[in-house]
Amino acid sequence: MPIAIAVIVFAIIVLAAAVRILREYERAVVFRLGRLLPVKGPGLILLIPLVDKMERISTRLETIDVQRQEVMTKDNVPATVDAVVYYRVINPSDAVVQVKNFHKATYLLAQTTLRSVLGQSELDELLAERDRINKRLQEIIDEHTEPWGIKVSMVEVRDVILPDTMKRAMARQAEIERERRAKIINAEGEYQASQRLADAAKILAVEPISLQLRFLQTLSEVASENNSTTLFPVPIDLFTPFIKAATKVVQGVDEQAPAKG
């Protein structure tokens, strides 16, 4: 009886060591006496106890959080940056055979690549062309991790922290740029106004009567807005028609006077 119990216990232990259940996103890299077997899973797989050695590999999308680190840009500006790397195991055999710890190796590669790429970029590029830098990081890291069976799908530079002195300098630069644009807009407005005044002067020079009408309109506006007495210089052109009429009358009288005598 004790022998039967021992046999049953031994069979349970062997069965537990021989049977593995893998989830849909898991794969099994099996070594039989040190030799690599084809990748197995998902589902139920059977192993030979004491002969087969299995390692579970997840094929889900994984993330690597690259901690903040100091970098020096191409134009010698110190900055603190961090990033996140998204990758997936597409070849479980290579991820186990070609590299000892693919997660750590990918992290260290992302860290060094981040410093290298940002060190070759200027501060303006880092702030304004983030997408291009992210794509470049992704291409470089993916190229180096491909032999490991790793596919890097995306790299994102998250925060760029600058020294306070640099922030103040950039704020002053932005303020000066806004002032420059305001002066340009003001000068453009003055230029357009002067053009319109020149056009108006040309029209008034061709039609002098329009100047008189404009003068009378101004008088009407001032009279309606102010109750006080206002003195205006009256252009002599307003009286020109009357002067001409009076001159003709006087000349007519002078011409008729000798005839009567």
Summary of the structure (lengths in Angstrom):
residues: 261
radius of gyration: 45.7
end to end distance: 176.2
largest distance: 176.2
contacts: 643
relative contact order: 0.07
helix: 58%
strand: 23%
